[in-house]
């Protein structure tokens, strides 16, 4: 995925499933300049992490 698509998903009113390493996640914010996103697993909001947007897959 690219940073632009990650931002579109973040801003969407729809529930678009995104996965990171096979786990379903929520995108919290996107840093387009760095090409990263702050995400957390849907089942564990306390487990925030920063990942490269290229590692994200839209389901």
C-alpha distance matrix in Angstrom:
0.0 3.8 6.8 8.4 6.5 6.9 10.4 11.1 10.7 12.8 15.3 15.6 18.9 17.6 16.7 13.2 12.7 9.8 10.5 10.7 13.1 14.2 15.3 14.6 13.8 14.2 12.4 15.4 14.4 11.9 13.3 12.0 14.6 13.8 10.0 10.6 10.9 14.1 13.8 16.6 17.4 18.7 21.9 22.4 21.8 23.8 21.3 19.0 16.9 14.7 11.6 9.2 5.8 4.9 7.1 5.7 6.1 7.4 11.1
3.8 0.0 3.8 5.5 5.5 6.3 8.8 10.1 10.9 12.5 14.6 15.6 19.2 18.6 18.3 15.1 15.3 12.5 13.6 13.4 16.0 17.5 18.2 17.4 15.9 15.6 13.0 15.3 13.3 10.2 10.9 8.8 11.4 11.2 7.6 9.2 10.2 13.8 14.5 17.8 19.3 20.6 24.1 24.2 22.9 24.7 22.5 19.7 17.4 14.6 12.0 9.0 5.8 6.0 9.2 8.5 9.7 10.6 14.4
6.8 3.8 0.0 3.8 5.5 5.0 6.2 8.7 9.9 10.4 12.3 14.2 17.8 17.9 17.9 15.3 15.8 13.1 14.6 14.3 17.4 19.0 19.0 17.8 15.6 14.5 11.2 12.8 10.2 6.8 7.4 5.4 8.6 9.0 5.8 7.3 7.9 11.5 13.0 16.6 18.7 20.0 23.5 23.2 21.5 23.1 21.2 18.0 16.0 13.0 11.2 8.8 5.9 8.0 10.8 9.8 11.8 12.4 16.2
8.4 5.5 3.8 0.0 3.8 5.5 5.2 6.3 8.8 9.9 10.7 12.3 16.1 16.4 17.1 14.7 16.1 14.1 16.4 16.8 20.0 21.2 21.1 19.4 17.3 15.7 12.6 14.1 11.6 8.7 9.8 7.3 10.7 12.0 9.3 10.9 10.9 14.2 15.4 18.8 20.7 21.4 25.1 25.2 23.3 25.3 23.8 20.7 19.1 16.4 14.8 12.6 9.4 11.1 13.9 12.2 13.3 12.9 16.5
6.5 5.5 5.5 3.8 0.0 3.8 5.3 4.9 6.2 8.6 9.9 10.4 14.0 13.6 14.1 11.3 12.6 11.0 13.5 14.7 17.9 18.5 18.5 16.5 14.9 13.7 11.3 13.6 12.1 9.9 11.9 10.3 13.8 14.5 11.2 11.9 11.2 14.2 14.4 17.4 18.7 19.1 22.8 23.4 21.8 24.3 22.7 20.0 18.7 16.5 14.6 12.8 9.1 10.5 12.6 10.2 10.4 9.3 12.8
6.9 6.3 5.0 5.5 3.8 0.0 3.8 5.5 5.2 6.2 8.7 9.9 13.4 13.1 12.9 10.4 11.2 9.0 11.4 12.2 15.7 16.6 16.0 14.0 11.8 10.4 7.6 10.0 8.7 6.9 9.6 9.2 12.8 12.9 9.8 9.4 7.8 10.5 10.7 13.8 15.4 16.0 19.7 19.9 18.2 20.5 19.0 16.2 15.0 13.1 11.6 10.5 7.0 9.6 10.9 8.3 9.5 9.0 12.5
10.4 8.8 6.2 5.2 5.3 3.8 0.0 3.8 5.4 5.0 6.2 8.5 12.1 12.9 13.5 11.9 13.5 12.1 14.8 15.6 19.2 20.0 19.1 16.8 14.1 11.8 8.6 9.7 7.6 6.1 8.8 8.4 12.2 13.1 10.8 10.6 9.0 11.2 12.1 15.2 17.3 17.6 21.3 21.4 19.1 21.3 20.4 17.3 16.5 14.5 13.8 12.9 9.9 12.8 14.4 12.0 13.3 12.4 15.6
11.1 10.1 8.7 6.3 4.9 5.5 3.8 0.0 3.8 5.4 5.2 6.0 9.8 10.4 11.7 10.1 12.6 12.0 15.3 16.9 20.5 20.7 19.9 17.2 15.1 12.8 10.5 12.1 10.8 9.8 12.6 11.7 15.5 16.6 14.0 14.1 12.3 14.4 14.5 17.2 18.7 18.4 22.2 22.8 20.7 23.4 22.7 19.9 19.4 17.7 16.8 15.8 12.4 14.7 16.2 13.3 13.5 11.6 14.5
10.7 10.9 9.9 8.8 6.2 5.2 5.4 3.8 0.0 3.8 5.4 5.1 8.4 8.0 8.4 6.6 8.9 8.7 12.2 14.2 17.9 17.7 16.6 13.6 11.7 9.5 8.0 10.3 10.2 10.1 13.5 13.5 17.3 17.6 14.8 14.0 11.6 13.0 12.2 14.4 15.5 14.8 18.6 19.5 17.8 20.7 20.0 17.7 17.5 16.4 15.6 15.2 11.8 14.1 14.8 11.4 11.3 9.1 11.6
12.8 12.5 10.4 9.9 8.6 6.2 5.0 5.4 3.8 0.0 3.8 5.6 8.4 9.3 9.4 8.8 10.7 10.2 13.4 14.8 18.6 18.8 17.0 14.1 11.4 8.3 6.0 7.2 7.1 8.1 11.7 12.6 16.2 16.5 14.4 13.0 10.0 10.7 10.4 12.7 14.4 13.9 17.6 17.9 15.6 18.3 18.0 15.4 15.6 14.7 14.7 15.0 12.2 15.2 15.7 12.6 13.5 11.9 14.3
15.3 14.6 12.3 10.7 9.9 8.7 6.2 5.2 5.4 3.8 0.0 3.8 6.6 8.8 10.4 10.5 13.3 13.5 16.8 18.5 22.3 22.3 20.6 17.5 14.9 11.7 9.7 10.1 9.5 10.4 13.6 14.0 17.6 18.6 16.8 15.9 13.3 14.0 14.0 16.2 17.9 16.9 20.6 21.0 18.5 21.2 21.3 18.7 19.1 18.1 18.2 18.2 15.3 18.2 19.1 16.0 16.6 14.5 16.7
15.6 15.6 14.2 12.3 10.4 9.9 8.5 6.0 5.1 5.6 3.8 0.0 3.8 5.3 7.6 8.0 11.4 12.5 16.2 18.6 22.3 21.6 20.1 16.7 14.8 12.0 11.0 12.3 12.5 13.4 16.8 16.8 20.6 21.4 19.1 18.2 15.6 16.3 15.5 17.2 18.1 16.6 20.2 21.3 19.3 22.5 22.5 20.4 21.0 20.3 20.0 19.9 16.7 19.2 19.8 16.3 16.0 13.3 14.8
18.9 19.2 17.8 16.1 14.0 13.4 12.1 9.8 8.4 8.4 6.6 3.8 0.0 3.8 6.7 8.8 12.2 14.2 17.9 20.5 24.1 23.0 21.1 17.4 15.8 13.0 12.9 13.8 14.8 16.3 19.9 20.3 24.0 24.8 22.5 21.3 18.3 18.5 17.2 18.2 18.7 16.5 19.8 21.3 19.3 22.7 23.2 21.5 22.7 22.6 22.6 23.0 19.9 22.4 22.6 19.0 18.4 15.4 16.2
17.6 18.6 17.9 16.4 13.6 13.1 12.9 10.4 8.0 9.3 8.8 5.3 3.8 0.0 3.8 5.8 9.4 12.0 15.6 18.7 22.0 20.5 18.9 15.2 14.3 12.2 12.8 14.7 16.1 17.3 20.9 21.3 25.0 25.4 22.8 21.5 18.5 18.9 17.0 17.7 17.5 15.1 18.4 20.4 19.0 22.7 22.9 21.5 22.6 22.6 22.1 22.5 19.3 21.3 21.2 17.4 16.2 12.9 13.1
16.7 18.3 17.9 17.1 14.1 12.9 13.5 11.7 8.4 9.4 10.4 7.6 6.7 3.8 0.0 3.8 6.3 9.3 12.7 15.9 19.0 17.3 15.4 11.6 11.1 9.5 11.1 13.4 15.4 16.9 20.7 21.4 25.1 24.9 22.1 20.4 17.3 17.2 14.8 14.9 14.2 11.7 14.8 17.1 16.2 19.9 19.9 19.0 20.2 20.6 20.2 20.9 18.0 19.9 19.2 15.4 14.2 11.2 10.9
13.2 15.1 15.3 14.7 11.3 10.4 11.9 10.1 6.6 8.8 10.5 8.0 8.8 5.8 3.8 0.0 3.8 6.4 10.0 13.3 16.4 14.8 13.6 10.2 10.0 9.1 10.1 13.2 14.7 15.5 19.1 19.4 23.1 22.7 19.7 18.2 15.5 16.1 13.8 14.4 13.7 12.0 15.4 17.5 16.9 20.4 19.7 18.6 19.0 19.1 18.0 18.3 15.1 16.6 16.0 12.2 10.7 7.5 7.5
12.7 15.3 15.8 16.1 12.6 11.2 13.5 12.6 8.9 10.7 13.3 11.4 12.2 9.4 6.3 3.8 0.0 3.8 6.7 10.3 13.1 11.2 10.0 6.7 7.4 7.9 9.8 13.3 15.2 15.9 19.4 20.0 23.5 22.6 19.4 17.6 14.9 15.3 12.4 12.5 11.1 9.8 12.9 15.2 15.3 18.7 17.6 16.9 17.2 17.6 16.3 16.9 14.2 15.4 14.0 10.3 8.6 6.1 5.4
9.8 12.5 13.1 14.1 11.0 9.0 12.1 12.0 8.7 10.2 13.5 12.5 14.2 12.0 9.3 6.4 3.8 0.0 3.8 7.0 10.1 9.1 8.3 5.8 5.8 7.0 8.1 11.8 13.4 13.6 16.7 17.4 20.6 19.3 16.1 14.3 11.9 12.7 10.0 10.7 9.9 9.9 13.1 14.7 14.6 17.6 15.8 14.8 14.4 14.5 12.7 13.2 10.7 11.8 10.2 6.6 5.5 4.5 5.7
10.5 13.6 14.6 16.4 13.5 11.4 14.8 15.3 12.2 13.4 16.8 16.2 17.9 15.6 12.7 10.0 6.7 3.8 0.0 3.8 6.4 5.5 5.1 4.4 5.6 8.5 9.8 13.4 15.0 15.0 17.8 18.6 21.5 19.6 16.4 14.3 12.4 12.9 10.0 10.2 8.8 9.8 12.4 13.7 14.4 16.9 14.5 13.9 13.2 13.6 11.5 12.3 10.7 11.1 8.5 5.7 5.1 6.4 6.9
10.7 13.4 14.3 16.8 14.7 12.2 15.6 16.9 14.2 14.8 18.5 18.6 20.5 18.7 15.9 13.3 10.3 7.0 3.8 0.0 3.8 5.3 5.3 6.6 6.6 9.6 10.3 13.4 14.7 14.5 16.6 17.7 20.1 17.6 14.8 12.4 11.0 11.5 9.0 9.4 8.6 11.0 13.1 13.5 14.2 15.9 12.9 12.2 10.7 11.0 8.6 9.8 9.3 9.6 6.2 5.0 6.5 9.1 10.4
13.1 16.0 17.4 20.0 17.9 15.7 19.2 20.5 17.9 18.6 22.3 22.3 24.1 22.0 19.0 16.4 13.1 10.1 6.4 3.8 0.0 3.8 5.6 8.5 9.7 13.1 14.0 16.9 18.2 17.9 19.6 20.7 22.7 19.9 17.2 15.0 14.1 14.5 12.1 12.0 10.6 13.2 14.5 14.9 16.3 17.6 14.3 14.3 12.6 13.1 10.6 11.7 11.9 11.3 7.5 7.8 8.6 11.6 12.2
14.2 17.5 19.0 21.2 18.5 16.6 20.0 20.7 17.7 18.8 22.3 21.6 23.0 20.5 17.3 14.8 11.2 9.1 5.5 5.3 3.8 0.0 3.8 6.6 9.2 12.9 14.6 17.8 19.6 19.6 21.9 22.9 25.2 22.8 19.8 17.7 16.3 16.5 13.5 12.8 10.5 12.1 13.2 14.5 16.4 18.2 15.4 15.9 14.9 15.9 13.6 14.8 14.2 13.6 10.2 9.3 8.6 10.7 10.0
15.3 18.2 19.0 21.1 18.5 16.0 19.1 19.9 16.6 17.0 20.6 20.1 21.1 18.9 15.4 13.6 10.0 8.3 5.1 5.3 5.6 3.8 0.0 3.8 6.2 10.0 12.4 15.3 17.6 18.3 20.9 22.4 24.9 22.5 19.8 17.2 15.1 14.5 11.1 9.6 6.8 8.4 9.4 10.8 12.7 14.7 12.2 13.0 12.8 14.4 13.0 14.9 14.4 14.8 11.4 9.9 9.9 11.3 10.8
14.6 17.4 17.8 19.4 16.5 14.0 16.8 17.2 13.6 14.1 17.5 16.7 17.4 15.2 11.6 10.2 6.7 5.8 4.4 6.6 8.5 6.6 3.8 0.0 3.8 7.2 10.1 13.1 15.7 16.8 19.9 21.3 24.2 22.3 19.6 16.9 14.3 13.7 10.0 8.7 6.0 6.0 8.2 10.2 11.5 14.3 12.5 12.8 13.3 14.7 13.7 15.4 14.2 15.2 12.4 9.8 9.4 9.6 9.0
13.8 15.9 15.6 17.3 14.9 11.8 14.1 15.1 11.7 11.4 14.9 14.8 15.8 14.3 11.1 10.0 7.4 5.8 5.6 6.6 9.7 9.2 6.2 3.8 0.0 3.8 6.6 9.4 12.1 13.5 16.6 18.5 21.4 19.5 17.1 14.2 11.1 10.1 6.4 5.4 4.2 5.0 8.2 9.0 9.1 11.9 10.3 9.8 10.4 11.8 11.3 13.4 12.2 14.2 11.7 9.1 9.9 10.2 10.8
14.2 15.6 14.5 15.7 13.7 10.4 11.8 12.8 9.5 8.3 11.7 12.0 13.0 12.2 9.5 9.1 7.9 7.0 8.5 9.6 13.1 12.9 10.0 7.2 3.8 0.0 3.8 6.2 9.3 11.3 14.8 16.8 19.9 18.6 16.4 13.5 10.0 8.7 5.6 5.5 6.2 5.9 9.6 10.0 8.5 11.7 11.0 9.6 10.7 11.7 12.0 14.0 12.4 15.1 13.5 10.5 11.7 11.2 12.4
12.4 13.0 11.2 12.6 11.3 7.6 8.6 10.5 8.0 6.0 9.7 11.0 12.9 12.8 11.1 10.1 9.8 8.1 9.8 10.3 14.0 14.6 12.4 10.1 6.6 3.8 0.0 3.8 5.8 7.6 11.1 13.1 16.3 15.2 13.2 10.4 6.8 6.1 4.5 6.8 9.0 9.5 13.1 12.8 10.7 13.1 12.2 9.7 10.0 9.8 10.2 11.7 9.9 13.2 12.4 9.7 11.6 11.4 13.6
15.4 15.3 12.8 14.1 13.6 10.0 9.7 12.1 10.3 7.2 10.1 12.3 13.8 14.7 13.4 13.2 13.3 11.8 13.4 13.4 16.9 17.8 15.3 13.1 9.4 6.2 3.8 0.0 3.8 7.2 10.4 13.1 15.9 15.0 13.9 10.9 7.3 5.3 5.3 7.4 10.5 11.1 14.2 13.1 10.1 12.0 11.8 8.8 9.7 9.7 11.3 13.2 12.1 15.7 15.1 12.9 15.2 15.1 17.3
14.4 13.3 10.2 11.6 12.1 8.7 7.6 10.8 10.2 7.1 9.5 12.5 14.8 16.1 15.4 14.7 15.2 13.4 15.0 14.7 18.2 19.6 17.6 15.7 12.1 9.3 5.8 3.8 0.0 3.8 6.9 9.6 12.4 11.9 11.1 8.7 5.7 5.3 7.3 10.4 13.6 14.6 17.8 16.6 13.7 15.0 14.5 11.0 10.8 9.4 10.8 11.9 10.7 14.5 14.8 13.1 15.7 15.8 18.6
11.9 10.2 6.8 8.7 9.9 6.9 6.1 9.8 10.1 8.1 10.4 13.4 16.3 17.3 16.9 15.5 15.9 13.6 15.0 14.5 17.9 19.6 18.3 16.8 13.5 11.3 7.6 7.2 3.8 0.0 3.8 6.0 9.0 8.8 7.6 6.0 4.3 6.4 8.9 12.5 15.6 16.9 20.2 19.2 16.7 17.9 16.7 13.1 11.9 9.4 9.7 9.6 8.2 11.9 13.0 11.8 14.5 15.0 18.3
13.3 10.9 7.4 9.8 11.9 9.6 8.8 12.6 13.5 11.7 13.6 16.8 19.9 20.9 20.7 19.1 19.4 16.7 17.8 16.6 19.6 21.9 20.9 19.9 16.6 14.8 11.1 10.4 6.9 3.8 0.0 3.8 5.6 5.5 5.8 5.3 5.9 8.2 11.5 15.2 18.4 20.2 23.3 21.9 19.3 20.0 18.6 14.9 13.0 9.8 10.2 9.4 9.1 12.4 14.0 13.7 16.8 17.8 21.3
12.0 8.8 5.4 7.3 10.3 9.2 8.4 11.7 13.5 12.6 14.0 16.8 20.3 21.3 21.4 19.4 20.0 17.4 18.6 17.7 20.7 22.9 22.4 21.3 18.5 16.8 13.1 13.1 9.6 6.0 3.8 0.0 3.8 5.5 4.9 6.7 8.3 11.3 14.1 17.9 20.8 22.4 25.7 24.7 22.4 23.4 21.8 18.2 16.0 12.6 12.1 10.1 9.0 11.6 14.2 13.9 16.6 17.4 21.2
14.6 11.4 8.6 10.7 13.8 12.8 12.2 15.5 17.3 16.2 17.6 20.6 24.0 25.0 25.1 23.1 23.5 20.6 21.5 20.1 22.7 25.2 24.9 24.2 21.4 19.9 16.3 15.9 12.4 9.0 5.6 3.8 0.0 3.8 5.6 8.0 10.5 13.3 16.5 20.3 23.3 25.3 28.4 27.0 24.7 25.2 23.4 19.8 17.3 13.7 13.3 11.2 11.2 13.3 15.9 16.5 19.4 20.7 24.4
13.8 11.2 9.0 12.0 14.5 12.9 13.1 16.6 17.6 16.5 18.6 21.4 24.8 25.4 24.9 22.7 22.6 19.3 19.6 17.6 19.9 22.8 22.5 22.3 19.5 18.6 15.2 15.0 11.9 8.8 5.5 5.5 3.8 0.0 3.8 5.4 8.7 11.3 14.5 18.1 21.1 23.5 26.3 24.8 22.8 22.9 20.8 17.3 14.4 10.7 10.2 8.2 9.3 11.4 13.5 14.6 17.9 19.8 23.4
10.0 7.6 5.8 9.3 11.2 9.8 10.8 14.0 14.8 14.4 16.8 19.1 22.5 22.8 22.1 19.7 19.4 16.1 16.4 14.8 17.2 19.8 19.8 19.6 17.1 16.4 13.2 13.9 11.1 7.6 5.8 4.9 5.6 3.8 0.0 3.8 7.1 10.5 13.0 16.6 19.2 21.4 24.5 23.4 21.7 22.4 20.1 16.7 13.8 10.2 8.6 5.8 5.9 7.9 10.3 11.2 14.3 16.1 19.8
10.6 9.2 7.3 10.9 11.9 9.4 10.6 14.1 14.0 13.0 15.9 18.2 21.3 21.5 20.4 18.2 17.6 14.3 14.3 12.4 15.0 17.7 17.2 16.9 14.2 13.5 10.4 10.9 8.7 6.0 5.3 6.7 8.0 5.4 3.8 0.0 3.8 6.9 9.5 13.0 15.8 18.3 21.1 19.8 18.0 18.6 16.3 12.9 10.1 6.5 5.4 4.2 5.1 8.2 9.2 9.8 13.4 15.3 18.7
10.9 10.2 7.9 10.9 11.2 7.8 9.0 12.3 11.6 10.0 13.3 15.6 18.3 18.5 17.3 15.5 14.9 11.9 12.4 11.0 14.1 16.3 15.1 14.3 11.1 10.0 6.8 7.3 5.7 4.3 5.9 8.3 10.5 8.7 7.1 3.8 0.0 3.8 6.1 9.8 12.8 14.9 17.9 16.7 14.7 15.6 13.7 10.3 8.3 5.6 5.5 6.2 5.9 9.6 9.7 9.0 12.4 13.8 16.9
14.1 13.8 11.5 14.2 14.2 10.5 11.2 14.4 13.0 10.7 14.0 16.3 18.5 18.9 17.2 16.1 15.3 12.7 12.9 11.5 14.5 16.5 14.5 13.7 10.1 8.7 6.1 5.3 5.3 6.4 8.2 11.3 13.3 11.3 10.5 6.9 3.8 0.0 3.8 7.2 10.7 12.9 15.5 13.8 11.5 12.1 10.5 6.9 5.7 4.4 6.5 8.9 9.2 12.8 12.0 11.1 14.4 15.6 18.2
13.8 14.5 13.0 15.4 14.4 10.7 12.1 14.5 12.2 10.4 14.0 15.5 17.2 17.0 14.8 13.8 12.4 10.0 10.0 9.0 12.1 13.5 11.1 10.0 6.4 5.6 4.5 5.3 7.3 8.9 11.5 14.1 16.5 14.5 13.0 9.5 6.1 3.8 0.0 3.8 7.0 9.2 11.9 10.6 8.8 10.2 8.5 5.7 5.5 6.2 7.3 10.1 9.9 13.0 11.3 9.8 12.5 13.6 15.6
16.6 17.8 16.6 18.8 17.4 13.8 15.2 17.2 14.4 12.7 16.2 17.2 18.2 17.7 14.9 14.4 12.5 10.7 10.2 9.4 12.0 12.8 9.6 8.7 5.4 5.5 6.8 7.4 10.4 12.5 15.2 17.9 20.3 18.1 16.6 13.0 9.8 7.2 3.8 0.0 3.8 6.4 8.4 6.8 5.5 7.2 5.6 4.5 6.2 8.7 10.0 13.1 13.1 15.8 13.4 11.8 14.0 14.9 16.1
17.4 19.3 18.7 20.7 18.7 15.4 17.3 18.7 15.5 14.4 17.9 18.1 18.7 17.5 14.2 13.7 11.1 9.9 8.8 8.6 10.6 10.5 6.8 6.0 4.2 6.2 9.0 10.5 13.6 15.6 18.4 20.8 23.3 21.1 19.2 15.8 12.8 10.7 7.0 3.8 0.0 3.8 5.4 5.1 6.0 8.4 6.7 7.5 9.1 11.7 12.2 15.1 14.9 16.9 14.0 12.2 13.5 14.2 14.5
18.7 20.6 20.0 21.4 19.1 16.0 17.6 18.4 14.8 13.9 16.9 16.6 16.5 15.1 11.7 12.0 9.8 9.9 9.8 11.0 13.2 12.1 8.4 6.0 5.0 5.9 9.5 11.1 14.6 16.9 20.2 22.4 25.3 23.5 21.4 18.3 14.9 12.9 9.2 6.4 3.8 0.0 3.8 5.6 6.3 9.7 9.5 10.3 12.4 14.8 15.3 17.9 17.0 19.1 16.5 14.0 14.6 14.3 14.0
21.9 24.1 23.5 25.1 22.8 19.7 21.3 22.2 18.6 17.6 20.6 20.2 19.8 18.4 14.8 15.4 12.9 13.1 12.4 13.1 14.5 13.2 9.4 8.2 8.2 9.6 13.1 14.2 17.8 20.2 23.3 25.7 28.4 26.3 24.5 21.1 17.9 15.5 11.9 8.4 5.4 3.8 0.0 3.8 6.5 9.1 9.2 11.4 13.9 16.8 17.5 20.5 20.1 21.9 19.0 16.9 17.4 17.5 16.7
22.4 24.2 23.2 25.2 23.4 19.9 21.4 22.8 19.5 17.9 21.0 21.3 21.3 20.4 17.1 17.5 15.2 14.7 13.7 13.5 14.9 14.5 10.8 10.2 9.0 10.0 12.8 13.1 16.6 19.2 21.9 24.7 27.0 24.8 23.4 19.8 16.7 13.8 10.6 6.8 5.1 5.6 3.8 0.0 3.8 5.5 5.8 8.4 11.3 14.7 16.1 19.4 19.6 21.8 18.9 17.3 18.6 19.1 19.1
21.8 22.9 21.5 23.3 21.8 18.2 19.1 20.7 17.8 15.6 18.5 19.3 19.3 19.0 16.2 16.9 15.3 14.6 14.4 14.2 16.3 16.4 12.7 11.5 9.1 8.5 10.7 10.1 13.7 16.7 19.3 22.4 24.7 22.8 21.7 18.0 14.7 11.5 8.8 5.5 6.0 6.3 6.5 3.8 0.0 3.8 5.5 6.6 10.1 13.2 15.2 18.5 18.5 21.2 18.8 17.1 18.8 19.1 19.6
23.8 24.7 23.1 25.3 24.3 20.5 21.3 23.4 20.7 18.3 21.2 22.5 22.7 22.7 19.9 20.4 18.7 17.6 16.9 15.9 17.6 18.2 14.7 14.3 11.9 11.7 13.1 12.0 15.0 17.9 20.0 23.4 25.2 22.9 22.4 18.6 15.6 12.1 10.2 7.2 8.4 9.7 9.1 5.5 3.8 0.0 3.8 5.8 9.4 12.9 15.4 19.1 19.8 22.5 20.1 18.9 21.1 21.9 22.7
21.3 22.5 21.2 23.8 22.7 19.0 20.4 22.7 20.0 18.0 21.3 22.5 23.2 22.9 19.9 19.7 17.6 15.8 14.5 12.9 14.3 15.4 12.2 12.5 10.3 11.0 12.2 11.8 14.5 16.7 18.6 21.8 23.4 20.8 20.1 16.3 13.7 10.5 8.5 5.6 6.7 9.5 9.2 5.8 5.5 3.8 0.0 3.8 6.6 10.3 12.4 16.2 17.2 19.6 16.9 16.3 18.6 20.0 20.9
19.0 19.7 18.0 20.7 20.0 16.2 17.3 19.9 17.7 15.4 18.7 20.4 21.5 21.5 19.0 18.6 16.9 14.8 13.9 12.2 14.3 15.9 13.0 12.8 9.8 9.6 9.7 8.8 11.0 13.1 14.9 18.2 19.8 17.3 16.7 12.9 10.3 6.9 5.7 4.5 7.5 10.3 11.4 8.4 6.6 5.8 3.8 0.0 3.8 7.1 9.8 13.4 14.5 17.3 15.1 14.5 17.3 18.7 20.2
16.9 17.4 16.0 19.1 18.7 15.0 16.5 19.4 17.5 15.6 19.1 21.0 22.7 22.6 20.2 19.0 17.2 14.4 13.2 10.7 12.6 14.9 12.8 13.3 10.4 10.7 10.0 9.7 10.8 11.9 13.0 16.0 17.3 14.4 13.8 10.1 8.3 5.7 5.5 6.2 9.1 12.4 13.9 11.3 10.1 9.4 6.6 3.8 0.0 3.8 6.4 10.1 11.9 14.4 12.4 12.5 15.7 17.7 19.7
14.7 14.6 13.0 16.4 16.5 13.1 14.5 17.7 16.4 14.7 18.1 20.3 22.6 22.6 20.6 19.1 17.6 14.5 13.6 11.0 13.1 15.9 14.4 14.7 11.8 11.7 9.8 9.7 9.4 9.4 9.8 12.6 13.7 10.7 10.2 6.5 5.6 4.4 6.2 8.7 11.7 14.8 16.8 14.7 13.2 12.9 10.3 7.1 3.8 0.0 3.8 7.1 9.2 11.9 10.7 11.2 14.9 17.0 19.6
11.6 12.0 11.2 14.8 14.6 11.6 13.8 16.8 15.6 14.7 18.2 20.0 22.6 22.1 20.2 18.0 16.3 12.7 11.5 8.6 10.6 13.6 13.0 13.7 11.3 12.0 10.2 11.3 10.8 9.7 10.2 12.1 13.3 10.2 8.6 5.4 5.5 6.5 7.3 10.0 12.2 15.3 17.5 16.1 15.2 15.4 12.4 9.8 6.4 3.8 0.0 3.8 6.2 8.3 7.0 8.2 11.9 14.6 17.3
9.2 9.0 8.8 12.6 12.8 10.5 12.9 15.8 15.2 15.0 18.2 19.9 23.0 22.5 20.9 18.3 16.9 13.2 12.3 9.8 11.7 14.8 14.9 15.4 13.4 14.0 11.7 13.2 11.9 9.6 9.4 10.1 11.2 8.2 5.8 4.2 6.2 8.9 10.1 13.1 15.1 17.9 20.5 19.4 18.5 19.1 16.2 13.4 10.1 7.1 3.8 0.0 3.8 5.3 5.6 7.5 11.1 13.9 17.1
5.8 5.8 5.9 9.4 9.1 7.0 9.9 12.4 11.8 12.2 15.3 16.7 19.9 19.3 18.0 15.1 14.2 10.7 10.7 9.3 11.9 14.2 14.4 14.2 12.2 12.4 9.9 12.1 10.7 8.2 9.1 9.0 11.2 9.3 5.9 5.1 5.9 9.2 9.9 13.1 14.9 17.0 20.1 19.6 18.5 19.8 17.2 14.5 11.9 9.2 6.2 3.8 0.0 3.8 5.3 5.3 8.6 10.8 14.3
4.9 6.0 8.0 11.1 10.5 9.6 12.8 14.7 14.1 15.2 18.2 19.2 22.4 21.3 19.9 16.6 15.4 11.8 11.1 9.6 11.3 13.6 14.8 15.2 14.2 15.1 13.2 15.7 14.5 11.9 12.4 11.6 13.3 11.4 7.9 8.2 9.6 12.8 13.0 15.8 16.9 19.1 21.9 21.8 21.2 22.5 19.6 17.3 14.4 11.9 8.3 5.3 3.8 0.0 3.8 5.5 7.9 10.7 14.0
7.1 9.2 10.8 13.9 12.6 10.9 14.4 16.2 14.8 15.7 19.1 19.8 22.6 21.2 19.2 16.0 14.0 10.2 8.5 6.2 7.5 10.2 11.4 12.4 11.7 13.5 12.4 15.1 14.8 13.0 14.0 14.2 15.9 13.5 10.3 9.2 9.7 12.0 11.3 13.4 14.0 16.5 19.0 18.9 18.8 20.1 16.9 15.1 12.4 10.7 7.0 5.6 5.3 3.8 0.0 3.8 6.7 10.2 12.8
5.7 8.5 9.8 12.2 10.2 8.3 12.0 13.3 11.4 12.6 16.0 16.3 19.0 17.4 15.4 12.2 10.3 6.6 5.7 5.0 7.8 9.3 9.9 9.8 9.1 10.5 9.7 12.9 13.1 11.8 13.7 13.9 16.5 14.6 11.2 9.8 9.0 11.1 9.8 11.8 12.2 14.0 16.9 17.3 17.1 18.9 16.3 14.5 12.5 11.2 8.2 7.5 5.3 5.5 3.8 0.0 3.8 6.7 9.6
6.1 9.7 11.8 13.3 10.4 9.5 13.3 13.5 11.3 13.5 16.6 16.0 18.4 16.2 14.2 10.7 8.6 5.5 5.1 6.5 8.6 8.6 9.9 9.4 9.9 11.7 11.6 15.2 15.7 14.5 16.8 16.6 19.4 17.9 14.3 13.4 12.4 14.4 12.5 14.0 13.5 14.6 17.4 18.6 18.8 21.1 18.6 17.3 15.7 14.9 11.9 11.1 8.6 7.9 6.7 3.8 0.0 3.8 6.3
7.4 10.6 12.4 12.9 9.3 9.0 12.4 11.6 9.1 11.9 14.5 13.3 15.4 12.9 11.2 7.5 6.1 4.5 6.4 9.1 11.6 10.7 11.3 9.6 10.2 11.2 11.4 15.1 15.8 15.0 17.8 17.4 20.7 19.8 16.1 15.3 13.8 15.6 13.6 14.9 14.2 14.3 17.5 19.1 19.1 21.9 20.0 18.7 17.7 17.0 14.6 13.9 10.8 10.7 10.2 6.7 3.8 0.0 3.8
11.1 14.4 16.2 16.5 12.8 12.5 15.6 14.5 11.6 14.3 16.7 14.8 16.2 13.1 10.9 7.5 5.4 5.7 6.9 10.4 12.2 10.0 10.8 9.0 10.8 12.4 13.6 17.3 18.6 18.3 21.3 21.2 24.4 23.4 19.8 18.7 16.9 18.2 15.6 16.1 14.5 14.0 16.7 19.1 19.6 22.7 20.9 20.2 19.7 19.6 17.3 17.1 14.3 14.0 12.8 9.6 6.3 3.8 0.0
